[in-house]
Amino acid sequence: MRFVFFLCSCLFYMPSTAQLLPAFHDLPVQWLAAEHWHWQGQQVTSQRFTSSKSVVDVAQQIQRRLDEDLQVQRLPTAWLLSFEKAHTHYLILLSAQSTGSQGWLSSLALQAEPNPKPPQVFTGLFQHSWMMQHVEQSATYFIFQAHRPKEVMRRLVQSRLLQHGWKANACESVDWCDWHKEAKKMLIWHDPNDERWHVLWWPAT
């Protein structure tokens, strides 16, 4: 069920008409446009569909087209089907309608390596952090949820950076700064609307 939470937490989607699995090209369903998202640097793709067939019929058709083990969980209002194929986790939600059924197929690419961790200089300063996506090959974009008021956090962040040998290269305002340490670089800015801090981090430029 954690995968369902992943889908609700995703950002940056882009519609597409490409189908997720060629094996399902003749599935008795009508596909809508696929949407591509990023969550914690991983790509998530979701594609909704409708069918004149029942949930049981669609589930059986899916089973026939798979060589992988299919896990099925029957919930009070829907069926959840999941399987893994080519380093990708697939989740299918099926729900009955007055005539036929509907659902969506989602995929989450499984990374071979763990997600990048926030710069060590921020350890203990924030209660939550998100790695949104790679902005470019060498940079990573983090968002931090602070556990203290903005003024206190600003002093803590600046003090911690200076203690770790970072230097402020340019500060457009109190809420936006360019920091560097040898070949490393960070752009840090604060969002006054939701009290989150944003960091673009280049571990080595």
N, C-alpha and C positions, 0 to 999 in steps of 0.2 A: 504493500500500500504506500510505501514511501515514494515510489515512482509517481503516484498520483500527485503527491505534494510537490515533486519536482516540476511537474507540468504547470502547476499553479504558481510557481515561483519564477518562471522563465521570463526573459526579457528579449527584446529585439527580434521580432518575427518578420518574415517576408513570405507572402503567399507564392505558391508555385503549383503548376499543374502536373508536375512529374509524379509518377506513382512510386510509393515506397518499395514495394516488393513485386518484381516481375512475376513471381509465382502466383500472385493473386490477380493477374490481369483479366482472367475470365471468371473471377468470383461473381456470383449473381447479386452484385450491389452496384449502386451508382455513386461514384466517387466525387467529392468536392475538392476544391483546390487544397494542396498541401501547404502547411505553414511551417517555416523553419525558425527555430529559436536558439538562443544560447543560454545555458544555465551553468554557472561556475566554470565557464570555459568549454563546456561540452555542448555538442550540437544535439538538439532535440527536434524531431520532426513529427507533426501530427496531421492526419488526414481523415476527415469525417466521411461517412457514407450512409446511405439509406438502402433498404431492400424490401421487396415485396414478400420475401421469404421470412419464416419465423426465426427466432433466436436459435432454436435447436438446429434447424436446417443450415443456417449460416455457419454455426459452430462446426457442424459435421463437414461442411464443404472446406472450411479452413483446415481441419484435421487431415483431410485427404491430400492436401497440397503441401504438407510439411513432412520433412524427413526428421525434424528435431522433435524432442519431447515437448508436448504441449501441456501446460499446467492450467487447470480450470478451477475457478472459485465461483460458486453460485451465491450471489447476494440476494436479499429480498426483492430488489428492483432491477438487478442487472447481473450479467455474467462477466467475469474477468478472465481473459485468456492471456497467457504470457509464455514466451519462449526466447531462446537466444540463438542467434545465427550470425556468423562472420563477425564476431566481436561486437555485436549489437544486441541490445535487449529490446524486445518488442512487447507491447502491451495492447490488448484489444478489449474495448468495452462494448458489450452488446446489451441493448435494452429493447423490450417488446413495445410495439405501438398498437394502436387500434387495428391497423392493417399492416402486417409486416414487422419490420424491426429497423433500428438505426444504431449507429455507434461510431467509434473512431479507432483508428490504428495509429499508435505512436511508437517512435523508436528513439532510443538513447544510445549513442555511441559509447562503448566502454573504453576508457583510456587505459593504455598499457602502463602509463606512469601516473603517479599521484598529481593532483592539481598543485600548481605553484603555491607556496605559502607566503603570507604577507611578510614584508621586510621585518627582520627581527627587532628593529628599533621600536616597533609599535607594540611589542609583546606586553600584555597587561594593561594597556591603555584603553582598550575597547571591549565591549561586551559581545559584539557580532562583527563579522567581516564577510564580504562577498567578493569573489573574483569574477567580474562581469564577463569579460572576454579579452582576447588578445587584440590590442589595437593595431599593433604591427609586430613583426617577427621578434623584436628585441624588447618590447614594452608590454607591461601587464597593467590592467586597470583594476584597482581595488576600491571598494566602498566600505567604510567603517561606521558602525553605530556607536557613538560615544556613550559612556555611562556617567559622565559628569557635565555640568553646564559649559557652554561654549568658552567663556572667558577662562575658566579653570583648565579646560582641555587645551586651549591655545598655549597657555604657559607651560603645561606639561609636555606637549608635543615639541615646542621649541627647545625646552630644557633638555629633553631626551635626545633630540637630534644633535644639539651642541655637544652633549656629553659623549656621543658616539662619533664625534669628529666630522659631522656634517656642517656645511657652510651655506648660508643663504646667498644665492647668486643674484636674485632679483625678486622684489616683493612689490607687486602692483598695488596691493592693499593688505590690510591685516588678515584677510581671509584667503589670500592667494600668494603662494611663494614657490620659488624655484630653488631647490636645494641640490647640492652636489658633494660628492666625497670620492676623490680620486676619479676612477672611470665610471662611478655610479652616479645616477641622477634621479631626482624625484620632483614632480610637480604636485603640490598639495593645495587643495582649496576646500573651503567650507561652504556647505549649502545652508543658508539661514532658514530655509523653509521647513526642512525636516531634521535639522541638527545632525546631518551626516557629513562625514569627511570623505573626500575623494582624493585618490592618489594614483598618479601615473608613475610607474616605477621601471627604470631601466637598470637591471642588475649590473650591466657592464655595457658601456657605449663604445 
